[in-house]
């Protein structure tokens, strides 16, 4: 129990961060319009940032839903980090 209390922030970040690669992969596949797994290891960021904060495909409902969910997910990640810094 002592381990959990000492490392609670670490455990929280790991648990919340586990599905991040899955969501990012799905989002990148929509943005770059590919089904290739290699999109996950390529360092292409500019179009991804534009797609995250803009509206690249206004008619694509799947893109809009995933973009909004991914923004929410990243916002929670940011709030966790801010809480960690303020309670540290």
Biotite code that builds the C-alpha atoms (Angstrom):
import biotite.structure as struc

atoms = struc.array([
    struc.Atom([0.000, 0.000, 0.000], chain_id="A", res_id=1, res_name="UNK", atom_name="CA", element="C"),
    struc.Atom([2.927, 2.295, 0.689], chain_id="A", res_id=2, res_name="UNK", atom_name="CA", element="C"),
    struc.Atom([4.129, 1.823, -2.911], chain_id="A", res_id=3, res_name="UNK", atom_name="CA", element="C"),
    struc.Atom([0.779, 2.960, -4.286], chain_id="A", res_id=4, res_name="UNK", atom_name="CA", element="C"),
    struc.Atom([0.627, 6.109, -2.182], chain_id="A", res_id=5, res_name="UNK", atom_name="CA", element="C"),
    struc.Atom([4.218, 7.080, -2.996], chain_id="A", res_id=6, res_name="UNK", atom_name="CA", element="C"),
    struc.Atom([3.760, 6.498, -6.718], chain_id="A", res_id=7, res_name="UNK", atom_name="CA", element="C"),
    struc.Atom([0.131, 7.474, -7.193], chain_id="A", res_id=8, res_name="UNK", atom_name="CA", element="C"),
    struc.Atom([0.853, 10.175, -9.794], chain_id="A", res_id=9, res_name="UNK", atom_name="CA", element="C"),
    struc.Atom([3.062, 7.818, -11.782], chain_id="A", res_id=10, res_name="UNK", atom_name="CA", element="C"),
    struc.Atom([0.406, 5.103, -11.716], chain_id="A", res_id=11, res_name="UNK", atom_name="CA", element="C"),
    struc.Atom([-2.279, 7.608, -12.745], chain_id="A", res_id=12, res_name="UNK", atom_name="CA", element="C"),
    struc.Atom([-0.215, 8.854, -15.708], chain_id="A", res_id=13, res_name="UNK", atom_name="CA", element="C"),
    struc.Atom([0.568, 5.306, -16.859], chain_id="A", res_id=14, res_name="UNK", atom_name="CA", element="C"),
    struc.Atom([-3.048, 4.163, -16.623], chain_id="A", res_id=15, res_name="UNK", atom_name="CA", element="C"),
    struc.Atom([-4.357, 7.246, -18.424], chain_id="A", res_id=16, res_name="UNK", atom_name="CA", element="C"),
    struc.Atom([-1.565, 7.087, -21.020], chain_id="A", res_id=17, res_name="UNK", atom_name="CA", element="C"),
    struc.Atom([-1.957, 3.442, -22.041], chain_id="A", res_id=18, res_name="UNK", atom_name="CA", element="C"),
    struc.Atom([-4.674, 3.999, -24.678], chain_id="A", res_id=19, res_name="UNK", atom_name="CA", element="C"),
    struc.Atom([-2.917, 7.111, -26.042], chain_id="A", res_id=20, res_name="UNK", atom_name="CA", element="C"),
    struc.Atom([-1.041, 5.220, -28.767], chain_id="A", res_id=21, res_name="UNK", atom_name="CA", element="C"),
    struc.Atom([-4.274, 3.588, -29.954], chain_id="A", res_id=22, res_name="UNK", atom_name="CA", element="C"),
    struc.Atom([-6.177, 6.884, -30.205], chain_id="A", res_id=23, res_name="UNK", atom_name="CA", element="C"),
    struc.Atom([-3.251, 8.674, -31.815], chain_id="A", res_id=24, res_name="UNK", atom_name="CA", element="C"),
    struc.Atom([-2.889, 5.893, -34.378], chain_id="A", res_id=25, res_name="UNK", atom_name="CA", element="C"),
    struc.Atom([-6.569, 6.080, -35.310], chain_id="A", res_id=26, res_name="UNK", atom_name="CA", element="C"),
    struc.Atom([-6.397, 9.873, -35.579], chain_id="A", res_id=27, res_name="UNK", atom_name="CA", element="C"),
    struc.Atom([-3.235, 9.853, -37.695], chain_id="A", res_id=28, res_name="UNK", atom_name="CA", element="C"),
    struc.Atom([-4.701, 7.260, -40.057], chain_id="A", res_id=29, res_name="UNK", atom_name="CA", element="C"),
    struc.Atom([-7.647, 9.568, -40.716], chain_id="A", res_id=30, res_name="UNK", atom_name="CA", element="C"),
    struc.Atom([-5.483, 12.682, -41.076], chain_id="A", res_id=31, res_name="UNK", atom_name="CA", element="C"),
    struc.Atom([-2.956, 11.130, -43.449], chain_id="A", res_id=32, res_name="UNK", atom_name="CA", element="C"),
    struc.Atom([-5.641, 8.989, -45.134], chain_id="A", res_id=33, res_name="UNK", atom_name="CA", element="C"),
    struc.Atom([-3.796, 5.695, -44.881], chain_id="A", res_id=34, res_name="UNK", atom_name="CA", element="C"),
    struc.Atom([-4.246, 2.301, -43.266], chain_id="A", res_id=35, res_name="UNK", atom_name="CA", element="C"),
    struc.Atom([-0.532, 1.602, -43.053], chain_id="A", res_id=36, res_name="UNK", atom_name="CA", element="C"),
    struc.Atom([0.922, 0.870, -39.627], chain_id="A", res_id=37, res_name="UNK", atom_name="CA", element="C"),
    struc.Atom([4.057, 2.862, -40.547], chain_id="A", res_id=38, res_name="UNK", atom_name="CA", element="C"),
    struc.Atom([2.184, 6.104, -39.926], chain_id="A", res_id=39, res_name="UNK", atom_name="CA", element="C"),
    struc.Atom([2.677, 5.430, -36.209], chain_id="A", res_id=40, res_name="UNK", atom_name="CA", element="C"),
    struc.Atom([6.473, 5.690, -36.418], chain_id="A", res_id=41, res_name="UNK", atom_name="CA", element="C"),
    struc.Atom([6.802, 8.562, -38.873], chain_id="A", res_id=42, res_name="UNK", atom_name="CA", element="C"),
    struc.Atom([7.557, 11.959, -37.321], chain_id="A", res_id=43, res_name="UNK", atom_name="CA", element="C"),
    struc.Atom([4.942, 13.917, -39.257], chain_id="A", res_id=44, res_name="UNK", atom_name="CA", element="C"),
    struc.Atom([3.427, 16.532, -36.983], chain_id="A", res_id=45, res_name="UNK", atom_name="CA", element="C"),
    struc.Atom([2.385, 19.662, -38.848], chain_id="A", res_id=46, res_name="UNK", atom_name="CA", element="C"),
    struc.Atom([-0.615, 18.161, -40.624], chain_id="A", res_id=47, res_name="UNK", atom_name="CA", element="C"),
    struc.Atom([-1.590, 16.350, -37.421], chain_id="A", res_id=48, res_name="UNK", atom_name="CA", element="C"),
    struc.Atom([-1.565, 19.616, -35.445], chain_id="A", res_id=49, res_name="UNK", atom_name="CA", element="C"),
    struc.Atom([-3.608, 21.326, -38.154], chain_id="A", res_id=50, res_name="UNK", atom_name="CA", element="C"),
    struc.Atom([-6.098, 18.467, -38.077], chain_id="A", res_id=51, res_name="UNK", atom_name="CA", element="C"),
    struc.Atom([-6.321, 18.541, -34.297], chain_id="A", res_id=52, res_name="UNK", atom_name="CA", element="C"),
    struc.Atom([-7.017, 22.258, -33.933], chain_id="A", res_id=53, res_name="UNK", atom_name="CA", element="C"),
    struc.Atom([-8.604, 22.925, -37.326], chain_id="A", res_id=54, res_name="UNK", atom_name="CA", element="C"),
    struc.Atom([-11.241, 21.285, -39.463], chain_id="A", res_id=55, res_name="UNK", atom_name="CA", element="C"),
    struc.Atom([-9.439, 19.533, -42.317], chain_id="A", res_id=56, res_name="UNK", atom_name="CA", element="C"),
    struc.Atom([-12.316, 17.294, -43.377], chain_id="A", res_id=57, res_name="UNK", atom_name="CA", element="C"),
    struc.Atom([-15.583, 19.098, -42.571], chain_id="A", res_id=58, res_name="UNK", atom_name="CA", element="C"),
    struc.Atom([-17.751, 16.432, -44.221], chain_id="A", res_id=59, res_name="UNK", atom_name="CA", element="C"),
    struc.Atom([-16.116, 13.461, -42.483], chain_id="A", res_id=60, res_name="UNK", atom_name="CA", element="C"),
    struc.Atom([-18.182, 12.683, -39.377], chain_id="A", res_id=61, res_name="UNK", atom_name="CA", element="C"),
    struc.Atom([-15.758, 9.998, -38.179], chain_id="A", res_id=62, res_name="UNK", atom_name="CA", element="C"),
    struc.Atom([-12.906, 12.537, -38.254], chain_id="A", res_id=63, res_name="UNK", atom_name="CA", element="C"),
    struc.Atom([-14.912, 15.108, -36.303], chain_id="A", res_id=64, res_name="UNK", atom_name="CA", element="C"),
    struc.Atom([-15.944, 12.639, -33.584], chain_id="A", res_id=65, res_name="UNK", atom_name="CA", element="C"),
    struc.Atom([-12.421, 11.269, -33.182], chain_id="A", res_id=66, res_name="UNK", atom_name="CA", element="C"),
    struc.Atom([-10.873, 14.761, -33.221], chain_id="A", res_id=67, res_name="UNK", atom_name="CA", element="C"),
    struc.Atom([-13.210, 15.971, -30.481], chain_id="A", res_id=68, res_name="UNK", atom_name="CA", element="C"),
    struc.Atom([-12.626, 12.865, -28.388], chain_id="A", res_id=69, res_name="UNK", atom_name="CA", element="C"),
    struc.Atom([-8.844, 13.098, -28.881], chain_id="A", res_id=70, res_name="UNK", atom_name="CA", element="C"),
    struc.Atom([-8.889, 16.775, -27.854], chain_id="A", res_id=71, res_name="UNK", atom_name="CA", element="C"),
    struc.Atom([-10.864, 15.856, -24.732], chain_id="A", res_id=72, res_name="UNK", atom_name="CA", element="C"),
    struc.Atom([-8.441, 13.032, -23.958], chain_id="A", res_id=73, res_name="UNK", atom_name="CA", element="C"),
    struc.Atom([-5.413, 15.320, -24.332], chain_id="A", res_id=74, res_name="UNK", atom_name="CA", element="C"),
    struc.Atom([-7.102, 18.042, -22.256], chain_id="A", res_id=75, res_name="UNK", atom_name="CA", element="C"),
    struc.Atom([-7.534, 15.579, -19.372], chain_id="A", res_id=76, res_name="UNK", atom_name="CA", element="C"),
    struc.Atom([-3.867, 14.669, -19.770], chain_id="A", res_id=77, res_name="UNK", atom_name="CA", element="C"),
    struc.Atom([-2.970, 18.365, -19.533], chain_id="A", res_id=78, res_name="UNK", atom_name="CA", element="C"),
    struc.Atom([-5.150, 18.814, -16.433], chain_id="A", res_id=79, res_name="UNK", atom_name="CA", element="C"),
    struc.Atom([-3.458, 15.835, -14.783], chain_id="A", res_id=80, res_name="UNK", atom_name="CA", element="C"),
    struc.Atom([-0.063, 17.348, -15.501], chain_id="A", res_id=81, res_name="UNK", atom_name="CA", element="C"),
    struc.Atom([-1.100, 20.754, -14.131], chain_id="A", res_id=82, res_name="UNK", atom_name="CA", element="C"),
    struc.Atom([-2.496, 19.080, -10.998], chain_id="A", res_id=83, res_name="UNK", atom_name="CA", element="C"),
    struc.Atom([0.737, 17.154, -10.592], chain_id="A", res_id=84, res_name="UNK", atom_name="CA", element="C"),
    struc.Atom([2.797, 20.339, -10.843], chain_id="A", res_id=85, res_name="UNK", atom_name="CA", element="C"),
    struc.Atom([0.589, 22.226, -8.403], chain_id="A", res_id=86, res_name="UNK", atom_name="CA", element="C"),
    struc.Atom([0.494, 19.464, -5.771], chain_id="A", res_id=87, res_name="UNK", atom_name="CA", element="C"),
    struc.Atom([4.133, 18.478, -6.091], chain_id="A", res_id=88, res_name="UNK", atom_name="CA", element="C"),
])
